[in-house]
Amino acid sequence: MVLLGIDPGLRITGWGVIDVADNRLRWIADGVVCSDDRLGLAERLAQLHRGVSAVIAEFHPLEAAVEETFVNKNPSSTLKLGQARGAVLAAAALAGLVVAEYAPRLVKKSVVGTGTAAKEQIGMMVRRLLPGCLHAKADAADALAVAVCHAHHRATAMRLRA
């Protein structure tokens, strides 16, 4: 099953695509979608939506996982991040994907073992878990971590249902 992980951001949205077969994970692709900060908010959100839609059209994932918004000290930044999440969530939903959402701490704990892991630790573990993924940018590595988190949690949920 092909899964898409997304780490939303208004300036840079990371994405990562993995294949899951039983308990084996295989890296397929990763990258980033950038918005032009010289444009207005609506156009930037449209750029993110179009970029994620293009990734979905190219790789045909069956499900998507998106990192939830964390609330930081700047309310304006939190609101913009939420709007970016909305654009990528809409792209996935309009493509007919099942969409799961995960808190940043849960993603870190699922991949690294601690909810307070640094970006460098996430990148290192993603490269270990997904051979072939050698040069993922930090935002793409975060997106791959979201996909790995989803693969683990969806497998557990399926076993519990059975």
Secondary structure, 3 states (H helix, E strand, C coil): CEEEEEECCCCEEEEEEEEEECCEEEEEEEEEEECCCCCCHHHHHHHHHHHHHHHHHHHCCCEEEEECCCCCCCHHHHHHHHHHHHHHHHHHHHCCCEEEEECHHHHHHHHCCCCCCCHHHHHHHHHHHCCCCCCCCHHHHHHHHHHHHHHHHHHHHHHHHC
